[in-house]
Amino acid sequence: MRILSLNGGSSSLKLGLYELGATETRLAAGAVEGIGTERGQCWMRDAAGRSLTNAPGDFADSRVAVHAVFAVM
């Protein structure tokens, strides 16, 4: 089973994607930072720390940030 964990704050949205089985394994981690500013950043890394995305953007609110996360996934 896979679990997506989201933690939203006033200016960031952090995430972790986990595989649950006999053990818990983190598959990916990332964030949208700078929500509500002109200098936002969306990044995601795989379990080995390799960059899956690292893109600047204008994330006006949390709704836009969530859409950005799912677009990367």
Z-matrix of the N, CA and C atoms (Angstrom, degrees):
N
C 1 1.440
C 2 1.525 1 107.87
N 3 1.314 2 116.34 1 139.43
C 4 1.467 3 121.07 2 176.34
C 5 1.522 4 109.81 3 -106.57
N 6 1.327 5 114.34 4 140.72
C 7 1.464 6 122.07 5 -179.70
C 8 1.523 7 108.46 6 -124.29
N 9 1.324 8 116.51 7 130.13
C 10 1.457 9 122.37 8 172.72
C 11 1.515 10 107.66 9 -105.55
N 12 1.312 11 116.33 10 121.42
C 13 1.457 12 122.35 11 178.96
C 14 1.525 13 108.74 12 -107.20
N 15 1.334 14 116.39 13 126.17
C 16 1.465 15 122.06 14 177.98
C 17 1.521 16 109.28 15 -117.33
N 18 1.324 17 116.40 16 139.22
C 19 1.458 18 122.30 17 177.13
C 20 1.525 19 106.88 18 -130.81
N 21 1.315 20 115.77 19 106.62
C 22 1.456 21 120.39 20 -177.24
C 23 1.515 22 112.91 21 -100.58
N 24 1.305 23 115.43 22 133.65
C 25 1.454 24 122.13 23 174.63
C 26 1.518 25 109.30 24 -120.18
N 27 1.298 26 116.48 25 -169.88
C 28 1.465 27 120.23 26 -176.80
C 29 1.524 28 112.62 27 -70.59
N 30 1.337 29 117.82 28 -28.58
C 31 1.465 30 119.39 29 -178.60
C 32 1.525 31 113.61 30 -132.70
N 33 1.335 32 117.19 31 10.37
C 34 1.462 33 118.98 32 178.28
C 35 1.531 34 110.96 33 -150.15
N 36 1.309 35 114.03 34 157.66
C 37 1.459 36 122.53 35 174.86
C 38 1.522 37 106.10 36 -132.82
N 39 1.333 38 116.45 37 115.13
C 40 1.460 39 120.84 38 -179.52
C 41 1.525 40 108.69 39 -105.17
N 42 1.338 41 115.60 40 152.31
C 43 1.455 42 118.58 41 -178.47
C 44 1.514 43 111.73 42 -145.28
N 45 1.319 44 114.09 43 154.54
C 46 1.450 45 122.60 44 172.10
C 47 1.518 46 108.12 45 -140.59
N 48 1.311 47 116.65 46 136.63
C 49 1.458 48 122.21 47 176.56
C 50 1.523 49 106.92 48 -113.23
N 51 1.345 50 116.38 49 124.39
C 52 1.457 51 122.35 50 -174.01
C 53 1.521 52 111.25 51 -123.80
N 54 1.326 53 115.09 52 147.72
C 55 1.461 54 122.96 53 170.77
C 56 1.522 55 106.42 54 -106.06
N 57 1.333 56 115.67 55 125.14
C 58 1.455 57 120.27 56 178.56
C 59 1.517 58 109.27 57 -107.05
N 60 1.288 59 115.52 58 129.56
C 61 1.452 60 122.86 59 177.80
C 62 1.516 61 106.36 60 -154.84
N 63 1.325 62 116.56 61 -132.80
C 64 1.461 63 120.23 62 174.80
C 65 1.533 64 109.83 63 -63.48
N 66 1.334 65 115.78 64 -29.80
C 67 1.465 66 121.84 65 174.82
C 68 1.525 67 108.46 66 -133.26
N 69 1.307 68 115.54 67 167.07
C 70 1.471 69 121.83 68 176.86
C 71 1.523 70 108.11 69 -97.85
N 72 1.325 71 116.65 70 126.14
C 73 1.460 72 121.75 71 -179.69
C 74 1.521 73 109.47 72 -124.23
N 75 1.331 74 116.24 73 127.43
C 76 1.466 75 119.32 74 175.32
C 77 1.516 76 108.34 75 -81.49
N 78 1.323 77 116.10 76 122.53
C 79 1.461 78 122.36 77 -179.64
C 80 1.519 79 112.34 78 -90.06
N 81 1.329 80 116.62 79 -33.42
C 82 1.464 81 120.81 80 -177.78
C 83 1.523 82 109.54 81 -159.79
N 84 1.304 83 115.13 82 156.63
C 85 1.463 84 122.33 83 175.28
C 86 1.523 85 107.56 84 -142.39
N 87 1.315 86 115.93 85 153.34
C 88 1.450 87 118.69 86 179.27
C 89 1.511 88 112.07 87 -174.77
N 90 1.324 89 114.45 88 -174.66
C 91 1.456 90 120.33 89 -179.05
C 92 1.522 91 110.02 90 -164.00
N 93 1.297 92 113.49 91 156.45
C 94 1.461 93 121.75 92 163.80
C 95 1.515 94 104.36 93 -113.68
N 96 1.303 95 116.53 94 117.74
C 97 1.463 96 122.15 95 -176.72
C 98 1.522 97 109.56 96 -113.62
N 99 1.300 98 116.09 97 152.45
C 100 1.458 99 120.43 98 178.68
C 101 1.521 100 113.42 99 77.95
N 102 1.333 101 117.02 100 31.59
C 103 1.464 102 120.22 101 177.25
C 104 1.530 103 108.48 102 -62.51
N 105 1.308 104 115.68 103 132.61
C 106 1.461 105 120.55 104 179.92
C 107 1.517 106 114.05 105 85.97
N 108 1.333 107 117.01 106 4.23
C 109 1.464 108 120.96 107 177.18
C 110 1.522 109 108.66 108 -118.34
N 111 1.295 110 115.96 109 170.95
C 112 1.461 111 120.55 110 178.23
C 113 1.522 112 112.43 111 -84.51
N 114 1.316 113 117.19 112 -6.12
C 115 1.468 114 121.47 113 -175.55
C 116 1.526 115 111.38 114 -117.95
N 117 1.313 116 117.11 115 48.29
C 118 1.453 117 120.83 116 179.54
C 119 1.520 118 112.23 117 -73.77
N 120 1.328 119 115.35 118 160.22
C 121 1.458 120 121.51 119 -179.96
C 122 1.524 121 108.42 120 -143.73
N 123 1.316 122 116.42 121 133.11
C 124 1.461 123 122.75 122 175.32
C 125 1.523 124 107.29 123 -116.07
N 126 1.332 125 116.48 124 121.27
C 127 1.459 126 119.57 125 178.77
C 128 1.522 127 109.96 126 -135.62
N 129 1.329 128 114.87 127 152.57
C 130 1.453 129 121.34 128 176.21
C 131 1.525 130 108.09 129 -150.86
N 132 1.350 131 115.48 130 140.38
C 133 1.466 132 121.94 131 178.41
C 134 1.521 133 109.50 132 -127.97
N 135 1.316 134 115.99 133 148.85
C 136 1.459 135 119.89 134 176.87
C 137 1.535 136 109.69 135 -82.09
N 138 1.324 137 116.38 136 -177.77
C 139 1.462 138 121.19 137 -175.75
C 140 1.523 139 112.90 138 -61.80
N 141 1.323 140 117.30 139 -26.98
C 142 1.463 141 121.59 140 179.22
C 143 1.530 142 112.37 141 -86.54
N 144 1.330 143 116.90 142 -0.64
C 145 1.455 144 120.78 143 179.97
C 146 1.516 145 114.76 144 88.39
N 147 1.336 146 116.62 145 4.84
C 148 1.465 147 120.04 146 178.96
C 149 1.526 148 109.45 147 -75.87
N 150 1.296 149 115.47 148 139.89
C 151 1.461 150 121.47 149 -179.19
C 152 1.525 151 110.98 150 -71.07
N 153 1.323 152 116.03 151 126.10
C 154 1.457 153 122.21 152 173.58
C 155 1.527 154 110.29 153 -94.57
N 156 1.318 155 115.49 154 -33.33
C 157 1.465 156 121.80 155 173.90
C 158 1.518 157 108.59 156 -160.81
N 159 1.302 158 115.28 157 151.73
C 160 1.460 159 122.85 158 174.62
C 161 1.523 160 106.00 159 -156.21
N 162 1.322 161 115.12 160 87.45
C 163 1.457 162 119.58 161 -170.13
C 164 1.527 163 111.60 162 -126.86
N 165 1.327 164 116.38 163 133.30
C 166 1.458 165 119.01 164 172.98
C 167 1.524 166 109.91 165 -72.83
N 168 1.313 167 115.66 166 157.65
C 169 1.457 168 119.11 167 177.97
C 170 1.514 169 111.77 168 -172.06
N 171 1.302 170 114.70 169 167.82
C 172 1.463 171 122.54 170 176.20
C 173 1.525 172 106.52 171 -104.16
N 174 1.325 173 116.85 172 97.76
C 175 1.453 174 123.37 173 -178.31
C 176 1.526 175 107.73 174 -100.78
N 177 1.322 176 115.65 175 93.95
C 178 1.459 177 121.86 176 -171.06
C 179 1.527 178 113.11 177 -62.55
N 180 1.341 179 116.39 178 -35.51
C 181 1.466 180 119.85 179 -178.02
C 182 1.524 181 109.37 180 -156.10
N 183 1.327 182 116.52 181 -179.74
C 184 1.461 183 121.68 182 -177.07
C 185 1.528 184 112.41 183 -62.45
N 186 1.309 185 117.11 184 -34.25
C 187 1.467 186 120.87 185 179.00
C 188 1.523 187 110.23 186 -60.44
N 189 1.313 188 116.63 187 -45.63
C 190 1.471 189 121.39 188 178.98
C 191 1.535 190 110.01 189 -64.63
N 192 1.330 191 116.67 190 -38.73
C 193 1.465 192 120.86 191 179.20
C 194 1.527 193 111.29 192 -63.71
N 195 1.324 194 118.12 193 -43.25
C 196 1.464 195 121.93 194 178.72
C 197 1.530 196 109.79 195 -62.30
N 198 1.313 197 117.40 196 -42.58
C 199 1.469 198 120.60 197 177.69
C 200 1.528 199 110.65 198 -61.29
N 201 1.315 200 117.69 199 -38.78
C 202 1.469 201 121.49 200 179.46
C 203 1.527 202 110.75 201 -64.40
N 204 1.328 203 116.80 202 -41.36
C 205 1.472 204 121.43 203 178.89
C 206 1.517 205 110.28 204 -61.99
N 207 1.333 206 117.52 205 -47.67
C 208 1.457 207 119.91 206 -177.65
C 209 1.524 208 111.79 207 -69.82
N 210 1.311 209 118.08 208 -27.22
C 211 1.467 210 120.53 209 176.18
C 212 1.528 211 110.76 210 -65.94
N 213 1.327 212 117.12 211 -34.61
C 214 1.460 213 121.44 212 179.48
C 215 1.524 214 110.80 213 -74.48
N 216 1.321 215 115.91 214 -36.26
C 217 1.468 216 120.03 215 -177.38
C 218 1.503 217 109.75 216 -74.27
